[in-house]
Amino acid sequence: MERRFDIIEAINRRSWGFPAPFSVINTCAQAPTLAYLVTIAAAWQAPAYSGYTRVWFDPFRGNWGVSVNTNTWNVIKRDKNYNNEIQKYTGDQRNLRLSGRSTVQLVPQYSASTKWTSARIESKYTLTPAVGKITRVEASIKFGTNAASRKQGIWPAFWLLGDSNRRGVTWPACGEIDIMENINGQSIGYASLHCDKSPGGICNEPTGLAAQTSLPDTNYHVWRVQIDRRNSNWKSQSITWYMDGKVFHKVTGAKINDAKTWKALAYSPLYVILNVAVGGDWPGNPNKSTYGDRGSMMEVGYVAHYVST
């Protein structure tokens, strides 16, 4: 009965308008359709892995339309952006909301009055890669189903930033681990490591030490980074990226070849960021064919932090 009521209630909330291009006002935050709800009916749960302890996770439980738990997340609200992005981050329901089925939706929107708005959340929780262990951070993520031709300028990301940035250490010296980025609806997932100084430096800024993997569809995939500190020699330690359990990028301490820089990346506290940016130096700006709303969103089933036993 509870599931049936939730579905009916969500359908009753639904706006029946079609997604609008960015040149048209689109003020309705659309609730899920019945078909959409069926695809996420099973509650998401951060999996248990043999040989690992799950230290922290957020399954994004809650009723449709409510925001994330602000004891867990900082909801970013600002006009100031980096990388020449053009969105305004808000905590409005039309930009940030739980789905009611243990996922969170970060939704870029356009209206003539507010221009582009979107969502960014940053964890209050920090994780420090454990000595002699493997630290694993992962999330289950899907994208909206708008065609790539409708996603010019849309830039979803799942990443870690050095907590020292909150205390005044500038980027990229604070360290940044991009676990997953996608631009313009491309069938590609990007990963990168940022460090040291910009431009240039050890991590070749602003590009970073980057790699990519093929993204077969917009459905859920698990994106993971592992920081391996089992070896006592820091040059033999590593940071490795995975999609659905398959390695597609790896950087070793020897590659960085600087103890202070490696410490910022693999020995220091980090926090989780989920966001959908709009425009910027890398993807370029939206055009008249770009759609916002749910078809261009990023939806996250869970975020979790594990440590090897």
KOLLUMPA-756406 format. One record per residue: x negated, y negated, z negated of N, C-alpha, C in turn; residue in three letters. Coordinates in pm, whole numbers, padded with zeros to 5 digits, always signed. Layout:
XYZXYZXYZALA/...
//
This chain:
-00083+00121+00000+00000+00000+00000-00086-00126+00000MET/-00195-00124-00078-00281-00241-00084-00339-00272+00054GLU/-00386-00166+00125-00444-00188+00257-00340-00241+00353ARG/-00219-00184+00349-00113-00227+00440-00077-00373+00412ARG/-00067-00411+00285-00034-00549+00250-00142-00644+00300PHE/-00270-00606+00282-00379-00693+00325-00373-00718+00474ASP/-00345-00613+00552-00339-00627+00697-00223-00717+00738ILE/-00106-00694+00679+00010-00777+00712-00015-00922+00675ILE/-00073-00943+00556-00101-01078+00512-00198-01147+00607GLU/-00301-01074+00652-00399-01132+00744-00334-01167+00877ALA/-00246-01079+00926-00178-01108+01053-00089-01230+01039ILE/-00021-01242+00924+00064-01358+00903-00015-01488+00901ASN/-00142-01481+00861-00226-01600+00858-00279-01638+00996ARG/-00271-01546+01090-00345-01561+01215-00296-01680+01298ARG/-00392-01753+01357-00360-01854+01457-00365-01787+01593SER/-00261-01806+01675-00252-01733+01801-00316-01806+01916TRP/-00388-01916+01890-00456-01986+01998-00575-01909+02048GLY/-00614-01936+02171-00733-01876+02228-00855-01956+02186PHE/-00975-01891+02183-01096-01967+02151-01113-02083+02247PRO/-01154-02197+02194-01164-02317+02277-01309-02350+02306ALA/-01337-02400+02426-01472-02448+02451-01501-02568+02363PRO/-01631-02602+02353-01668-02703+02254-01614-02840+02286PHE/-01564-02861+02407-01510-02991+02443-01363-03006+02403SER/-01306-02901+02340-01165-02903+02301-01156-02887+02150VAL/-01066-02960+02086-01048-02949+01941-00997-02810+01908ILE/-01059-02744+01811-01019-02612+01767-01027-02610+01616ASN/-00919-02641+01550-00922-02663+01405-00878-02544+01324THR/-00829-02437+01387-00775-02324+01312-00884-02220+01286CYS/-00902-02182+01160-00988-02069+01127-00905-01944+01142ALA/-00932-01863+01243-00845-01751+01275-00867-01635+01180GLN/-00758-01583+01125-00766-01462+01046-00777-01342+01140ALA/-00821-01227+01090-00842-01112+01177-00714-01057+01238PRO/-00724-01003+01358-00615-00928+01418-00613-00789+01356THR/-00502-00714+01380-00492-00578+01329-00604-00491+01385LEU/-00630-00502+01516-00735-00421+01578-00870-00451+01516ALA/-00892-00579+01491-01020-00619+01432-01033-00562+01291TYR/-00925-00568+01213-00930-00517+01077-00958-00368+01074LEU/-00902-00294+01172-00924-00150+01175-01073-00119+01189VAL/-01145-00201+01266-01288-00174+01289-01370-00195+01164THR/-01318-00269+01065-01395-00292+00942-01319-00241+00820ILE/-01224-00146+00841-01139-00101+00732-01219-00032+00622ALA/-01324+00041+00661-01407+00107+00560-01494+00003+00491ALA/-01488+00003+00358-01566-00096+00283-01714-00073+00305ALA/-01787-00181+00329-01932-00172+00348-01999-00152+00214TRP/-02100-00071+00215-02175-00045+00093-02322-00032+00130GLN/-02409-00099+00057-02552-00083+00081-02589+00062+00051ALA/-02647+00134+00147-02670+00278+00129-02776+00307+00024PRO/-02769+00429-00029-02875+00480-00117-02976+00553-00030ALA/-03104+00529-00055-03210+00594+00020-03295+00678-00073TYR/-03324+00801-00032-03413+00887-00109-03550+00821-00122SER/-03601+00818-00243-03732+00759-00266-03731+00610-00290GLY/-03611+00551-00297-03598+00406-00319-03495+00378-00427TYR/-03518+00272-00502-03420+00220-00597-03360+00092-00539THR/-03229+00086-00536-03162-00036-00492-03161-00135-00608ARG/-03233-00244-00592-03253-00340-00700-03146-00447-00702VAL/-03104-00491-00584-03008-00602-00573-02935-00587-00441TRP/-02806-00620-00441-02732-00623-00315-02606-00705-00331PHE/-02552-00749-00220-02422-00815-00218-02338-00748-00111ASP/-02226-00684-00151-02136-00621-00054-02028-00715-00003PRO/-02029-00840-00047-01935-00943+00000-01790-00901-00018PHE/-01758-00854-00137-01620-00817-00167-01539-00940-00205ARG/-01412-00939-00167-01322-01048-00201-01211-01060-00099GLY/-01111-01140-00130-00998-01158-00041-01037-01239+00083ASN/-00960-01218+00188-00985-01292+00312-00980-01443+00285TRP/-01077-01513+00341-01074-01658+00338-01146-01723+00222GLY/-01179-01646+00117-01251-01708+00006-01400-01717+00041VAL/-01473-01798-00034-01614-01817-00006-01697-01709-00076SER/-01827-01713-00053-01918-01621-00119-01929-01656-00267VAL/-01982-01564-00344-02002-01584-00487-02112-01687-00509ASN/-02077-01800-00565-02176-01906-00583-02268-01881-00703THR/-02245-01774-00777-02345-01730-00875-02460-01657-00806ASN/-02432-01611-00683-02530-01535-00606-02595-01617-00497THR/-02517-01709-00438-02562-01782-00319-02550-01933-00338TRP/-02645-02005-00284-02632-02149-00262-02567-02169-00125ASN/-02453-02235-00123-02387-02268+00003-02440-02404+00048VAL/-02510-02406+00158-02577-02527+00203-02476-02619+00271ILE/-02479-02746+00230-02391-02848+00288-02477-02968+00321LYS/-02505-02987+00449-02593-03098+00485-02585-03128+00633ARG/-02619-03253+00665-02633-03296+00804-02777-03282+00852ASP/-02872-03298+00759-03013-03292+00798-03049-03152+00845LYS/-03115-03145+00959-03153-03017+01015-03300-03017+01056ASN/-03347-02899+01089-03483-02881+01137-03477-02833+01282TYR/-03588-02834+01348-03600-02780+01484-03507-02849+01584ASN/-03462-02972+01551-03370-03047+01638-03236-02977+01657ASN/-03195-02898+01556-03060-02839+01559-02956-02950+01544GLU/-02832-02923+01588-02731-03028+01589-02612-03000+01498ILE/-02607-02883+01432-02491-02850+01350-02494-02924+01217GLN/-02376-02938+01157-02362-02978+01017-02322-02853+00941LYS/-02397-02818+00835-02361-02704+00754-02256-02744+00652TYR/-02151-02662+00641-02042-02688+00547-02009-02560+00470THR/-01927-02576+00367-01873-02462+00295-01727-02440+00328GLY/-01677-02505+00434-01537-02494+00471-01502-02352+00513ASP/-01378-02313+00488-01332-02178+00522-01348-02149+00671GLN/-01332-02248+00754-01342-02224+00898-01485-02191+00939ARG/-01584-02224+00856-01724-02193+00884-01779-02075+00803ASN/-01729-02057+00680-01784-01956+00590-01670-01891+00514LEU/-01657-01758+00526-01547-01691+00458-01573-01541+00448ARG/-01518-01481+00343-01514-01336+00335-01403-01286+00426LEU/-01422-01164+00478-01323-01108+00571-01211-01036+00499SER/-01229-01005+00369-01133-00923+00297-01165-00775+00308GLY/-01266-00740+00388-01308-00600+00404-01458-00587+00384ARG/-01507-00652+00280-01647-00641+00240-01745-00683+00349SER/-01716-00795+00412-01812-00861+00501-01799-01011+00481THR/-01903-01085+00522-01896-01230+00523-01913-01276+00667VAL/-01840-01381+00703-01843-01435+00838-01900-01577+00835GLN/-02003-01600+00915-02061-01733+00933-02026-01777+01073LEU/-01944-01883+01084-01874-01913+01208-01904-02054+01257VAL/-01970-02069+01370-01988-02203+01427-01857-02253+01486PRO/-01828-02381+01469-01704-02440+01518-01734-02575+01582GLN/-01648-02612+01676-01660-02745+01736-01524-02814+01733TYR/-01525-02943+01700-01407-03026+01719-01454-03164+01762SER/-01365-03238+01826-01402-03371+01874-01439-03464+01760ALA/-01378-03441+01642-01402-03531+01529-01528-03495+01451SER/-01553-03366+01429-01666-03324+01347-01785-03275+01428THR/-01767-03261+01559-01871-03202+01644-01899-03060+01596LYS/-02025-03016+01605-02056-02879+01567-02077-02866+01415TRP/-02006-02770+01356-02027-02733+01217-02057-02583+01211THR/-02122-02541+01103-02154-02400+01089-02183-02369+00943SER/-02245-02253+00916-02266-02209+00779-02409-02160+00757ALA/-02456-02184+00636-02587-02134+00591-02579-02105+00442ARG/-02619-01985+00402-02623-01949+00261-02764-01900+00226ILE/-02808-01935+00105-02941-01900+00057-02928-01833-00079GLU/-02991-01720-00097-02976-01646-00223-03042-01720-00339SER/-02972-01720-00452-03034-01768-00576-03132-01663-00629LYS/-03108-01541-00593-03196-01430-00628-03327-01441-00550TYR/-03437-01416-00617-03566-01407-00549-03625-01268-00572THR/-03700-01222-00474-03766-01093-00483-03916-01113-00463LEU/-03993-01041-00541-04138-01044-00527-04186-00905-00488THR/-04250-00890-00373-04298-00757-00331-04379-00691-00442PRO/-04343-00566-00473-04397-00498-00591-04536-00440-00563ALA/-04624-00452-00661-04758-00396-00653-04750-00243-00644VAL/-04821-00184-00549-04825-00040-00535-04698+00023-00481GLY/-04607-00058-00429-04477-00010-00382-04447-00060-00241LYS/-04340-00006-00184-04281-00061-00062-04158-00141-00103ILE/-04152-00264-00062-04034-00349-00082-03957-00354+00048THR/-03829-00324+00041-03743-00319+00160-03629-00418+00144ARG/-03606-00501+00245-03491-00592+00249-03419-00568+00380VAL/-03288-00548+00372-03213-00518+00494-03072-00572+00487GLU/-03010-00582+00605-02871-00625+00616-02808-00555+00735ALA/-02678-00533+00725-02599-00481+00836-02527-00599+00901SER/-02553-00619+01030-02509-00742+01097-02446-00711+01232ILE/-02337-00781+01262-02280-00778+01395-02258-00920+01443LYS/-02235-00934+01572-02212-01065+01632-02074-01071+01695PHE/-02024-01193+01714-01898-01212+01784-01908-01166+01929GLY/-01792-01142+01988-01788-01077+02119-01781-01174+02237THR/-01799-01303+02213-01806-01395+02328-01918-01352+02422ASN/-01896-01371+02550-01999-01342+02649-02119-01432+02628ALA/-02235-01386+02671-02357-01466+02657-02341-01603+02722ALA/-02265-01610+02829-02244-01739+02897-02168-01838+02810SER/-02101-01788+02703-02027-01872+02610-02105-01899+02481ARG/-02230-01853+02473-02308-01866+02349-02434-01950+02367LYS/-02442-02029+02473-02558-02115+02488-02572-02205+02364GLN/-02689-02202+02302-02715-02284+02185-02680-02221+02052GLY/-02623-02102+02050-02585-02035+01926-02704-01952+01875ILE/-02738-01969+01746-02864-01917+01694-02844-01855+01555TRP/-02795-01730+01546-02782-01662+01417-02915-01607+01368PRO/-02932-01600+01235-03058-01553+01180-03040-01494+01040ALA/-03128-01398+01009-03140-01333+00878-03289-01336+00845PHE/-03325-01404+00735-03468-01426+00711-03500-01447+00565TRP/-03629-01445+00535-03681-01469+00400-03772-01591+00404LEU/-03763-01673+00302-03849-01790+00291-03918-01789+00155LEU/-04043-01831+00153-04116-01836+00027-04051-01929-00072GLY/-04030-01881-00195-03964-01961-00297-04046-02085-00334ASP/-04173-02084-00303-04256-02202-00331-04208-02324-00254SER/-04134-02301-00143-04078-02411-00066-03980-02493-00149ASN/-03912-02428-00243-03819-02498-00333-03893-02583-00435ARG/-04021-02561-00446-04101-02634-00545-04204-02724-00477ARG/-04181-02754-00351-04262-02855-00286-04369-02808-00191GLY/-04392-02677-00181-04490-02628-00084-04428-02637+00055VAL/-04497-02697+00146-04439-02723+00278-04443-02599+00367THR/-04358-02602+00470-04358-02498+00573-04470-02527+00670TRP/-04540-02427+00721-04522-02283+00699-04610-02222+00590PRO/-04679-02308+00512-04768-02256+00408-04692-02174+00304ALA/-04562-02202+00286-04480-02128+00190-04457-01984+00234CYS/-04470-01956+00364-04445-01823+00417-04301-01804+00459GLY/-04281-01743+00574-04147-01714+00626-04151-01581+00700GLU/-04053-01496+00672-04039-01367+00739-03903-01365+00806ILE/-03900-01376+00937-03775-01372+01013-03745-01226+01046ASP/-03642-01172+00982-03608-01031+00998-03529-01009+01126ILE/-03441-01102+01158-03363-01096+01281-03322-01235+01323MET/-03345-01266+01448-03290-01386+01510-03237-01348+01648GLU/-03137-01422+01690-03080-01402+01823-03044-01538+01878ASN/-03067-01560+02006-03031-01689+02065-02952-01670+02193ILE/-02856-01759+02212-02783-01770+02339-02713-01641+02380ASN/-02679-01557+02283-02609-01433+02314-02693-01332+02389GLY/-02824-01349+02389-02912-01255+02459-02903-01115+02397GLN/-02931-01015+02477-02933-00877+02428-03070-00845+02370SER/-03117-00933+02284-03251-00923+02225-03244-00964+02079ILE/-03311-00889+01992-03333-00930+01855-03479-00968+01838GLY/-03503-01080+01774-03639-01131+01756-03680-01121+01609TYR/-03809-01096+01587-03867-01097+01452-03996-01176+01457ALA/-04027-01243+01347-04151-01321+01347-04199-01347+01205SER/-04327-01382+01197-04392-01417+01072-04449-01557+01088LEU/-04422-01645+00990-04473-01782+00994-04558-01807+00870HIS/-04672-01874+00890-04764-01891+00777-04865-02002+00805CYS/-04943-02033+00705-05062-02118+00716-05025-02262+00751ASP/-05049-02306+00872-05027-02445+00910-04967-02454+01049LYS/-04912-02572+01081-04853-02596+01212-04895-02734+01261SER/-04932-02745+01389-04937-02640+01490-05061-02552+01476PRO/-05056-02439+01547-05169-02348+01547-05178-02265+01422GLY/-05297-02254+01366-05318-02178+01244-05316-02029+01266GLY/-05320-01956+01155-05329-01811+01158-05210-01747+01228ILE/-05091-01805+01209-04969-01747+01266-04926-01810+01398CYS/-05016-01888+01461-04987-01943+01594-04857-02023+01595ASN/-04848-02119+01503-04726-02199+01492-04715-02302+01604GLU/-04590-02336+01641-04465-02296+01574-04406-02163+01620PRO/-04474-02092+01712-04418-01967+01764-04415-01858+01658THR/-04520-01848+01577-04531-01740+01481-04587-01615+01545GLY/-04608-01513+01462-04648-01381+01510-04520-01304+01536LEU/-04482-01296+01661-04345-01255+01696-04340-01128+01780ALA/-04224-01065+01778-04195-00949+01861-04046-00946+01887ALA/-04003-00858+01975-03861-00848+02006-03823-00704+02034GLN/-03691-00678+02023-03639-00546+02053-03507-00561+02126THR/-03474-00462+02207-03348-00465+02282-03230-00450+02187SER/-03128-00530+02210-03004-00525+02131-02896-00465+02220LEU/-02854-00341+02195-02767-00272+02290-02625-00326+02299PRO/-02578-00392+02193-02440-00441+02191-02426-00539+02076ASP/-02304-00589+02055-02280-00685+01946-02229-00618+01819THR/-02225-00484+01817-02175-00411+01701-02276-00415+01586ASN/-02238-00353+01474-02324-00353+01356-02454-00278+01380TYR/-02563-00341+01340-02695-00278+01337-02763-00317+01207HIS/-02850-00229+01158-02921-00255+01034-03059-00312+01067VAL/-03083-00432+01019-03210-00502+01039-03287-00500+00907TRP/-03414-00460+00913-03489-00436+00790-03632-00486+00805ARG/-03687-00534+00693-03830-00558+00683-03883-00482+00563VAL/-04002-00424+00577-04067-00354+00466-04205-00414+00442GLN/-04229-00449+00318-04359-00502+00277-04428-00392+00196ILE/-04534-00337+00251-04599-00219+00195-04728-00260+00122ASP/-04722-00253-00012-04837-00288-00095-04894-00166-00168ARG/-04878-00048-00108-04927+00073-00175-05079+00081-00176ARG/-05141+00029-00073-05287+00031-00067-05345-00083-00151ASN/-05444-00055-00232-05502-00159-00318-05584-00261-00238SER/-05622-00225-00117-05694-00316-00028-05592-00398+00050ASN/-05584-00527+00026-05480-00609+00088-05487-00608+00240TRP/-05605-00587+00295-05616-00584+00441-05550-00461+00502LYS/-05529-00358+00420-05462-00236+00468-05313-00237+00437SER/-05264-00342+00375-05121-00357+00350-05052-00408+00477GLN/-04919-00401+00480-04849-00435+00605-04709-00488+00581SER/-04659-00559+00681-04519-00601+00690-04465-00542+00820ILE/-04355-00465+00811-04303-00392+00926-04155-00419+00942THR/-04111-00438+01067-03972-00469+01100-03907-00349+01169TRP/-03778-00331+01138-03702-00219+01194-03565-00267+01241TYR/-03514-00204+01346-03372-00211+01378-03320-00068+01381MET/-03218-00041+01300-03160+00093+01291-03267+00199+01266ASP/-03364+00166+01181-03465+00262+01141-03582+00278+01235GLY/-03583+00205+01347-03691+00216+01445-03782+00093+01436LYS/-03912+00118+01425-04011+00010+01414-04019-00068+01545VAL/-04020-00203+01535-04045-00281+01656-04146-00394+01635PHE/-04199-00407+01513-04300-00510+01489-04375-00474+01361HIS/-04506-00504+01360-04587-00478+01240-04703-00576+01236LYS/-04727-00632+01117-04841-00721+01094-04913-00671+00969VAL/-05044-00654+00979-05123-00607+00866-05197-00723+00799THR/-05243-00697+00678-05327-00796+00612-05452-00826+00692GLY/-05506-00724+00757-05625-00743+00840-05597-00838+00956ALA/-05475-00832+01011-05438-00923+01120-05437-01068+01069LYS/-05384-01090+00950-05383-01224+00891-05525-01267+00854ILE/-05597-01175+00792-05741-01193+00763-05770-01316+00677ASN/-05677-01348+00588-05698-01457+00493-05619-01424+00367ASP/-05689-01406+00255-05625-01357+00133-05519-01453+00081ALA/-05544-01583+00085-05448-01681+00035-05320-01678+00117LYS/-05333-01669+00248-05215-01665+00335-05138-01536+00315THR/-05208-01423+00303-05140-01296+00280-05066-01297+00146TRP/-05124-01363+00047-05058-01373-00084-04924-01445-00072LYS/-04917-01551+00008-04791-01625+00026-04685-01538+00092ALA/-04727-01446+00178-04633-01363+00253-04593-01236+00179LEU/-04687-01173+00110-04664-01038+00059-04680-01022-00092ALA/-04715-01129-00163-04734-01120-00307-04646-01218-00384TYR/-04576-01304-00316-04508-01417-00380-04357-01405-00367SER/-04280-01472-00456-04134-01465-00451-04077-01518-00319PRO/-03973-01450-00273-03903-01484-00149-03754-01488-00176LEU/-03679-01565-00097-03534-01561-00108-03471-01540+00030TYR/-03347-01493+00029-03277-01452+00151-03198-01569+00208VAL/-03201-01584+00340-03120-01685+00409-03041-01618+00520ILE/-02913-01651+00529-02826-01614+00640-02769-01743+00698LEU/-02781-01762+00828-02726-01884+00886-02697-01866+01034ASN/-02612-01954+01085-02593-01967+01230-02618-02112+01265VAL/-02732-02138+01326-02765-02273+01372-02703-02295+01510ALA/-02696-02421+01548-02645-02458+01681-02745-02554+01744VAL/-02790-02522+01862-02887-02607+01931-03026-02593+01872GLY/-03114-02680+01915-03250-02677+01864-03353-02653+01973GLY/-03479-02664+01933-03589-02656+02028-03594-02522+02100ASP/-03564-02414+02029-03578-02282+02089-03461-02246+02181TRP/-03336-02243+02132-03227-02202+02222-03183-02310+02318PRO/-03212-02437+02287-03154-02547+02362-03014-02576+02310GLY/-02955-02685+02355-02826-02727+02303-02710-02656+02372ASN/-02592-02654+02307-02473-02599+02372-02440-02678+02498PRO/-02364-02616+02586-02315-02686+02704-02163-02678+02708ASN/-02103-02722+02816-01957-02727+02824-01893-02589+02830LYS/-01973-02486+02850-01920-02350+02852-01931-02281+02716SER/-01995-02346+02619-02017-02283+02488-01888-02282+02407THR/-01856-02165+02354-01742-02149+02264-01792-02134+02120TYR/-01716-02188+02027-01738-02160+01886-01641-02054+01840GLY/-01605-02059+01713-01508-01972+01650-01563-01829+01635ASP/-01472-01735+01605-01513-01601+01567-01592-01529+01675ARG/-01568-01561+01800-01640-01495+01909-01788-01528+01913GLY/-01830-01631+01839-01972-01667+01833-02029-01654+01692SER/-01957-01587+01604-01999-01578+01464-02107-01473+01443MET/-02166-01475+01324-02245-01364+01271-02168-01308+01152MET/-02149-01177+01150-02078-01112+01041-02173-01014+00972GLU/-02176-01020+00839-02273-00942+00762-02199-00848+00668VAL/-02231-00719+00677-02165-00619+00594-02223-00609+00454GLY/-02354-00625+00443-02419-00626+00312-02560-00679+00330TYR/-02619-00724+00222-02762-00754+00213-02814-00680+00091VAL/-02932-00618+00103-02983-00539-00009-03135-00545-00018ALA/-03182-00529-00141-03326-00524-00172-03354-00392-00242HIS/-03453-00319-00191-03492-00189-00246-03641-00190-00279TYR/-03679-00104-00374-03820-00083-00406-03845+00068-00411VAL/-03954+00113-00353-03986+00256-00353-04016+00303-00495SER/-03984+00430-00522-04004+00487-00655-04143+00551-00666THR/
//
